[in-house]
């Protein structure tokens, strides 16, 4: 995988100790995701960073298009990560790589709320596509159908909204619960998958508006 460059920060000695395991997981995971999408040269930076990790998972990530870089944050002391190490590392990379390929066609980084919802729905759907034996991640299933309907009623009139105010849809705010955007985006993409019969790897190039019910 010559187009992928791994950078494991050495500020924590434990990260050095698991370097070979990380490279093995990255190699096998990237082979799968590239076979389903496309290969885009990317830097992958790994650091021990509890403050940036999701406490329930012990890991998290982010993609920055300008730097062509996936950042993966790990809490190496987190019990969940220790007991699900390979699963969560692979899941994080699958999630972020879908962001990589989606961003080449629909620039969700500076896009609308709808762009962000669909981007996150695609990443979570892609997680399931690549790891079908695993249950969906916790941020995809945080709400009931009734709660999702209520969230859609809040979101549908501000889908063109841009800027930092959209962050509360994913991380929580005064009026929006944490992970609302992840779960709502997952529903929108899953609805499209059911109607179209296509997979996330076949949908990521589509404009965000194509995921809306046109009826």
C-alpha positions as CSV (number, residue, x, y, z in Angstrom):
1,X,0.0,0.0,0.0
2,X,2.5,2.6,-1.2
3,X,0.1,5.5,-1.2
4,X,-0.5,5.3,2.5
5,X,2.0,6.7,4.9
6,X,1.9,5.7,8.6
7,X,3.2,8.1,11.3
8,X,3.0,6.7,14.9
9,X,3.9,9.5,17.3
10,X,6.5,8.4,19.9
11,X,5.4,10.6,22.8
12,X,4.0,7.5,24.4
13,X,6.1,4.4,24.7
14,X,3.1,2.1,24.6
15,X,2.4,3.3,21.1
16,X,5.8,2.1,20.0
17,X,5.2,-1.3,21.5
18,X,2.1,-1.8,19.4
19,X,3.5,-0.3,16.2
20,X,3.7,-3.7,14.4
21,X,0.1,-4.6,15.3
22,X,-1.2,-1.2,14.1
23,X,0.6,-1.5,10.8
24,X,-0.8,-5.0,10.3
25,X,-4.3,-3.8,11.0
26,X,-3.9,-0.8,8.8
27,X,-2.6,-2.9,5.9
28,X,-5.3,-5.5,6.0
29,X,-8.1,-2.9,6.5
30,X,-6.9,-0.6,3.7
31,X,-6.7,-3.5,1.3
32,X,-10.4,-4.1,1.9
33,X,-11.6,-0.5,1.7
34,X,-9.5,0.3,-1.4
35,X,-10.9,-2.8,-3.2
36,X,-14.4,-1.3,-2.6
37,X,-13.7,2.3,-3.3
38,X,-10.5,3.8,-4.7
39,X,-6.9,4.5,-3.6
40,X,-6.1,8.0,-2.6
41,X,-2.7,8.9,-1.2
42,X,-3.1,9.7,2.5
43,X,-1.0,10.2,5.6
44,X,-2.3,8.4,8.7
45,X,-1.1,9.8,12.0
46,X,-1.7,7.9,15.2
47,X,-1.3,9.4,18.7
48,X,-2.2,8.5,22.2
49,X,-4.7,11.2,23.1
50,X,-7.4,10.3,25.7
51,X,-8.9,13.8,25.5
52,X,-9.7,13.4,21.8
53,X,-10.9,9.8,22.1
54,X,-14.6,8.8,22.5
55,X,-14.7,7.4,26.1
56,X,-17.1,4.6,25.2
57,X,-14.7,3.4,22.5
58,X,-11.2,4.5,23.4
59,X,-10.6,5.8,19.9
60,X,-11.7,8.4,17.4
61,X,-10.5,10.0,14.2
62,X,-10.7,12.9,11.8
63,X,-9.8,13.6,8.2
64,X,-8.4,16.9,6.9
65,X,-8.5,17.3,3.1
66,X,-6.0,20.1,2.9
67,X,-3.4,17.9,4.6
68,X,-4.6,14.7,3.0
69,X,-4.4,13.3,6.5
70,X,-6.3,10.9,8.7
71,X,-5.7,11.5,12.4
72,X,-6.4,8.6,14.7
73,X,-6.6,9.2,18.4
74,X,-6.3,6.4,20.9
75,X,-6.7,6.1,24.6
76,X,-4.3,3.2,25.3
77,X,-5.6,2.9,28.9
78,X,-9.2,2.6,27.9
79,X,-10.7,-0.8,28.9
80,X,-13.0,-0.9,25.9
81,X,-10.1,-0.3,23.5
82,X,-8.0,-2.9,25.2
83,X,-10.7,-5.6,24.9
84,X,-11.7,-4.6,21.3
85,X,-8.4,-3.4,20.0
86,X,-8.3,-4.7,16.4
87,X,-12.1,-4.1,15.9
88,X,-12.0,-0.5,17.0
89,X,-8.8,0.4,15.2
90,X,-10.1,-1.1,11.9
91,X,-13.5,0.5,12.5
92,X,-12.0,4.0,12.9
93,X,-9.9,3.6,9.8
94,X,-12.8,2.4,7.7
95,X,-14.9,5.3,8.9
96,X,-12.2,7.9,8.2
97,X,-11.3,6.5,4.8
98,X,-14.9,6.8,3.6
99,X,-14.5,10.5,4.6
100,X,-11.4,10.6,2.4
101,X,-13.2,9.3,-0.7
102,X,-16.4,11.2,-0.2
103,X,-14.6,14.5,0.2
104,X,-13.1,14.1,-3.3
105,X,-16.6,14.5,-4.8
106,X,-18.7,16.3,-2.2
107,X,-16.8,18.8,0.0
108,X,-18.5,18.2,3.2
109,X,-15.7,19.7,5.4
110,X,-17.1,23.2,4.6
111,X,-20.4,22.0,3.4
112,X,-24.0,22.2,4.6
113,X,-25.6,20.4,7.5
114,X,-27.1,18.0,4.9
115,X,-23.6,17.3,3.6
116,X,-22.4,16.5,7.1
117,X,-25.3,14.2,7.8
118,X,-24.8,12.2,4.6
119,X,-21.1,12.1,5.0
120,X,-21.4,10.6,8.5
121,X,-24.2,8.3,7.4
122,X,-22.0,6.9,4.7
123,X,-19.1,6.3,7.0
124,X,-21.2,4.4,9.4
125,X,-22.8,2.4,6.7
126,X,-19.4,1.6,5.2
127,X,-18.3,0.3,8.6
128,X,-21.0,-2.3,8.5
129,X,-20.3,-3.1,4.9
130,X,-16.7,-3.9,5.6
131,X,-17.3,-5.5,9.0
132,X,-20.7,-7.2,8.5
133,X,-20.3,-9.5,11.5
134,X,-20.2,-6.5,13.9
135,X,-23.1,-4.5,15.3
136,X,-23.4,-0.9,14.3
137,X,-21.4,1.5,16.3
138,X,-23.0,3.2,19.3
139,X,-23.3,6.5,17.6
140,X,-25.5,5.1,14.9
141,X,-28.2,3.6,17.1
142,X,-28.6,6.2,19.9
143,X,-32.2,7.1,19.1
144,X,-35.6,5.5,18.6
145,X,-37.6,5.9,15.4
146,X,-39.8,8.4,17.1
147,X,-36.7,10.4,18.3
148,X,-35.3,10.3,14.8
149,X,-38.5,11.6,13.3
150,X,-38.4,14.5,15.8
151,X,-34.7,15.2,14.9
152,X,-35.7,15.3,11.2
153,X,-38.4,17.8,11.9
154,X,-35.7,20.0,13.5
155,X,-33.2,19.5,10.8
156,X,-35.2,19.6,7.6
157,X,-35.6,23.4,7.5
158,X,-31.9,24.1,8.1
159,X,-30.2,21.6,5.8
160,X,-28.5,24.4,4.0
161,X,-27.0,25.8,7.2
162,X,-23.2,26.1,7.2
163,X,-20.5,26.7,9.8
164,X,-19.6,25.7,13.3
165,X,-23.2,25.8,14.5
166,X,-23.6,22.4,12.8
167,X,-21.1,20.8,15.3
168,X,-23.8,20.6,18.0
169,X,-25.7,18.1,15.8
170,X,-22.8,15.7,16.2
171,X,-21.2,16.5,19.6
172,X,-24.3,17.9,21.4
173,X,-25.4,21.3,22.5
174,X,-28.1,23.2,24.4
175,X,-30.9,21.9,22.2
176,X,-29.4,18.9,20.5
177,X,-28.3,15.6,22.1
178,X,-24.9,14.2,21.5
179,X,-24.7,12.0,18.4
180,X,-28.0,13.2,16.9
181,X,-26.4,14.0,13.6
182,X,-24.6,10.6,13.4
183,X,-27.8,8.6,14.0
184,X,-29.9,10.8,11.7
185,X,-27.4,10.7,9.0
186,X,-27.2,6.9,9.3
187,X,-31.0,6.7,8.9
188,X,-30.9,8.8,5.8
189,X,-28.2,6.7,4.1
190,X,-29.7,3.4,5.2
191,X,-33.1,4.5,3.7
192,X,-31.3,5.3,0.4
193,X,-29.6,1.9,0.6
194,X,-32.9,0.1,1.1
195,X,-34.7,2.0,-1.7
196,X,-31.8,1.8,-4.3
197,X,-30.4,-1.7,-3.4
198,X,-26.9,-0.1,-3.6
199,X,-24.1,-0.2,-1.0
200,X,-22.3,2.7,0.6
201,X,-19.3,2.0,-1.6
202,X,-21.6,2.6,-4.6
203,X,-23.2,5.8,-3.3
204,X,-20.4,7.9,-2.0
205,X,-20.0,10.0,-5.2
206,X,-23.7,11.1,-5.2
207,X,-24.7,14.7,-4.3
208,X,-26.2,14.9,-0.8
209,X,-29.6,15.9,-2.1
210,X,-29.9,12.5,-3.8
211,X,-30.3,11.0,-0.4
212,X,-33.5,12.9,0.3
213,X,-36.9,11.4,-0.3
214,X,-38.1,13.1,-3.5
215,X,-41.8,12.3,-2.9
